[in-house]
């Protein structure tokens, strides 16, 4: 098997957190749309 795991299920259980989620895919688009106009609230404020 790939990566030495017994099944694909085991591989996904171990590495699923590395797969980009919806927030990871939309963050660059949102940032580009807002053009850096942050209000100081939310993550990284």
C-alpha positions in Angstrom: 0.0 0.0 0.0 1.0 3.6 -0.4 3.0 5.0 2.5 3.1 1.6 4.0 -0.4 1.7 5.5 -2.7 -1.3 5.4 -5.5 0.7 3.8 -6.5 4.1 2.3 -8.8 4.6 5.3 -5.8 4.5 7.7 -3.9 6.9 5.5 -6.8 9.4 5.4 -7.3 9.1 9.2 -3.6 10.1 9.7 -3.3 12.8 7.1 -6.8 14.2 6.5 -6.0 17.3 8.6 -3.4 18.3 5.9 -6.0 18.3 3.2 -7.2 21.9 2.4 -10.7 22.6 3.6 -13.2 25.2 2.4 -11.6 28.0 4.5 -8.2 27.3 3.0 -9.6 27.5 -0.5 -11.6 30.6 0.0 -9.2 32.6 2.1 -7.0 33.8 -0.8 -10.1 34.8 -2.8 -11.5 36.8 0.1 -8.2 38.5 0.8 -7.8 39.5 -2.8 -11.4 40.8 -2.9 -11.0 42.8 0.2 -7.6 44.1 -0.9 -6.2 44.0 2.6 -9.0 46.0 4.2 -9.1 44.5 7.6 -11.1 46.0 10.5 -9.0 44.5 13.2 -11.4 41.8 14.2 -11.2 38.1 13.8 -8.1 35.9 13.4 -4.8 37.7 13.7 -6.2 40.9 15.1 
